[in-house]
Amino acid sequence: FAKIISGVAGLTAKVSPDGQKIIFSRSNLGQFGLYLYDVASQKTSALGINTLPEKCLWADNNILFCAVPRTIPTGLYPDNWYRGKITFVDDIWKISIAQQETKLLFPLKSNYDLVNLTLAPKRGWLYAINKPDNSIQSFSLPI
């Protein structure tokens, strides 16, 4: 084992399937941001969206799907969200690491705070759990 990321307030992370990229959140002054760490180059870059890794899914080594809060109230993150003191209203975004591109896929009409994103690529569906009521939500991916 080797320490890769340390000294980050509110650190939570998710590793890409090949183990070469890590998305992580960093808390700062009651807010948080999502960052990418490249293991080979040891470089960190901001991904341009503010969400938690727990709300993201690696579709492959260069594509992420993330539930992204529309607004983030000031709070102690990620603790206040884990404890249910804060609930988000999310939209679903696609992030292409290689192209450095973010794209809004689904501006959601209901108040969903989504976690546990799962992909059924052969069927073209993205699934998620709405954290407040544990209901399953499904989204048809554009082809």
C-alpha positions, 0 to 999 in steps of 0.5 A, a space after each residue: 500500500 502507498 499513500 496517494 492522497 492525504 491532507 484533504 479535508 472531507 476526503 472521499 474518493 472513487 477509483 477508476 476501473 483501471 486504478 489509474 485515476 481517482 475522483 475525490 472531493 475536497 471540503 472548503 469553507 462549507 462547500 466542496 468540489 470534485 477533483 481528478 487525481 492522475 496516478 501516473 502523472 501525480 497531477 490533480 485537476 478540478 473537474 468543473 462540477 461540484 458533487 461528491 464521488 458517492 454520487 458518481 459512477 465510472 462508466 469506463 476509465 474516461 467517462 463518469 456519470 454524476 448526480 450533481 446538486 443544483 445548489 449546495 447550502 453551506 455545511 460541514 461536508 460530507 458529514 451533514 449530507 451523510 447524516 441527512 441534515 442536508 438533502 440535494 436536488 440533483 441533475 445528471 451530468 456526463 464527464 469525459 475525462 479525455 475530452 475535458 468536457 462536461 455535459 448536462 444529460 438530464 435536468 431532473 423535474 423531481 427533487 432527487 438526491 441520487 446515490 449508487 449510480 449503476 449502468 446497464 450499457 447494453 440496455 442503455 439505462 442508468 439507474 440510481 437510488 433516491 437517498 431520501 426515500 430509497 426509491 429506484 430511479 431509471 434514466 434512458 441514456 442517449 445513444 
